[in-house]
Amino acid sequence: MIFKRIDQLDIDFFTELLSSSNIKLDPDQLEQYAHDETEDLVYSPEVVLLPESVDQLSAIISYCNKMNIAVTPQGARTGLSGGALPLYGGVALSMEKFDKILDIDTKNGQVTVEPAVITQVLQEAVAEKGLFYPPDPASRGSCSIGGNLAENSGGPKAVKYGVTNEYVLNLEVVLPSGEVIWTGANVLKNATGYNLTQLIVGSEGTLGIITKAVLKLIPHPKMNMLMLVPFRSAEQACEAVAAIFQERIVPSGMEFMERDALIWTRDFINDDSIQIPDDIQAHLLIEVDGNDESTLMKDCEAIMSVVEKFDVGEILFADSQAQKDKLWNLRRKVGEAVKSQSIYKEEDTVVPRFELPKLLKGVKDIGRRYGFQSVCYGHAGDGNLHINIIKGELSEDVWNNELSKAIREIFDLTVSLGGTISGEHGIGHVQKNFMDIPFGDVELKLMKGIKDLFDPKGILNPGKIFPD
């Protein structure tokens, strides 16, 4: 793709439209917008624009479309697939000024929110009114609602409550032409034409830019119980996941962490209160929630009866909110802990939960053949396994040239087990050349046709999703 380089005439247009504080050209400023949390990748934009209104945003997009300037929408830049990287320079369009919760409608159980609102901030605001917004990525304290919408994010509570798209009723979207549309209606049922709302969710900023979202809320559960279950076999920990569901128990969270993930995280946050015996290879963090204590106790007892059929160590029950918070903090910090150890590549595989043991075993087998260490964790209740491939002592040649073959084998295995190559992180830049594994030519052609219809010039988040 060939895009126009930004010149002084373009800067003059943007300056007339925006205040000078909302235009960034200094190299140190540009560097902040040149990366997200994907590996160590850096792609600098030529200019960063921070619109404050839909009208300003529409004018920017319309101008860039006319001038053939690449535009990369950016939220909190916490993504893990390179979805916010300005691969072609151009404009980094930061949505950080769109940071307001506009309306919490307690009568209808809905909230209208701008895309830069931090996920945890939204959750806490609605919780004060007894309402619950369940999608909660591990980075919920720093990721934004817009990014969650772009990637169709999940998180620990997706196992019981579902992922982001299940809570989206309506979206205000600026199209690449600069036109502004609403995609649906603020209702729980909608059988009116094509579902544009769900098409935008998960489209990774390639079809339009979300400026407002109307989200569904549900009653907040009154209580929860949490346990940490150690296993002497990582594969048995994965087997226990399906066994629990076969007993008709649906936890509100079921997280898998293998040994190194927990040890690295414990050291990263400097918390040695969780003991990890030498013979323990993995843990399941299991939460149940609801409104009746006796029912939750019965669920915990049933879970205990299942896991005790496996080779487990001493099970820890969190007996206070402080201990629950500590355990969840351990899980949520795993990604940061792994990144602090080494350069790494994270693959976001997902399979039917019964196939999780086969996936884990296959990943380890592939790692032995190619000579890399992997640290695995993830949302086991969904069959969602995050595979962190550690660079460690691997040579640059192996890392840059051979590793893609290993990743392709991992994805081939994932798809053969009935899964796919991303559960919640998206395809973005780093996974796009593996899209031929889950999809054939017909499916990819349909997707590209949709992209071309929305964005004929291809200016919006170019270089993402589709293979080179």
GIFEN-V505986 format. One record per run of one state. SS is the DSSP state (H for helix, E for strand, C for the rest). FROM is the first residue (numbers start at 0). TO is the last residue. If there is no record, write none. Layout:
ss	from	to
SS	FROM	TO
SS	FROM	TO
This chain:
ss	from	to
C	0	6
H	7	16
C	17	18
H	19	21
E	22	23
C	24	25
H	26	31
C	32	45
E	46	48
C	49	52
H	53	66
C	67	69
E	70	73
C	74	89
E	90	93
C	94	99
E	100	104
C	105	108
E	109	112
C	113	116
E	117	117
H	118	126
C	127	129
E	130	131
C	132	134
E	135	135
C	136	142
E	143	143
H	144	150
C	151	153
E	154	154
C	155	156
H	157	160
C	161	162
H	163	166
E	167	174
C	175	178
E	179	181
C	182	194
H	195	199
C	200	206
E	207	215
C	216	216
E	217	218
C	219	221
E	222	230
C	231	232
H	233	245
C	246	251
E	252	257
H	258	267
C	268	280
E	281	289
C	290	291
H	292	306
C	307	310
E	311	311
C	312	314
E	315	316
C	317	319
H	320	331
C	332	332
H	333	340
C	341	342
E	343	349
C	350	351
H	352	369
C	370	371
E	372	378
H	379	381
C	382	382
E	383	389
C	390	394
H	395	415
C	416	418
E	419	419
C	420	420
E	421	421
C	422	430
H	431	437
C	438	439
H	440	453
C	454	458
E	459	459
C	460	467
